[in-house]
């Protein structure tokens, strides 16, 4: 005749073994499991089963039925009795790459711990020095001393702030307020945000170009209008082959 189990609840931790689970982490599991069951249940360790780690406990305090209700309530109320420990156990399993549940002595599942999605860690912020260009329209320019601050709005409606140290340059840009698209060549620092995007942080103007506001379609039309002579030839591809000295254009 099989021996009747002499334990009340067990914490099953699947995906780890006693050989892969650090002792300090196992101690954290025991601490939070005991706190989840509650001081009134006075749980004592009844053994740790090999394979997937199974921690069995026996109650010497209140009736196991009260403890079952406490466990199930904690799984649904993180602010209630035992709720914090249920969350901590879930986090421990997530960090261990494990999954688990609490079962009673009849092997019935009392609660299962949620499986969290893999956490995406944000890229650390970083600042570097570099040179570059910023395109946009002048939407603000101000300054009461030798330094002038330019506000440039790019086509994505992102506003960039640029420091000008050339008063003549600042005066010229002020005339182009909300009109011409300008390209400002800058040097300074760029910062990578926690989302991985690089943004100008503290940049200084070196020189400015006034960009043509023509659309790509206008630009193509301009190129088409350039007379090259190829359109007047009867066989332009043969002429190109003769220039290259080959009868095979793909050679």
Buried (B, 14 or more C-beta within 10 A) or exposed (E): EEEEBEBBBBBBBBBBEEEEBEEEBBEBBBBBBBBBBBEBBBBEEBEBEEEBBBBBBBBEBBEBEBBBEBBBBBBEEBEEBBBBBBBBBBBBBBEBEBBBBBBBBEEEEBBBBEEEEEEEEEEEEEEEEEEEEBBBBBEBBEBEEEEBEBBBBEEEEEEBBBBBEBEEBBEEBBEBEEEBBBBBBBEBEBBBEEEEEBEBBBBBBBEBEEEEEEEEEEEEEEEEEEEEEEEEEEEEEEEEBEEEEEEEEEE
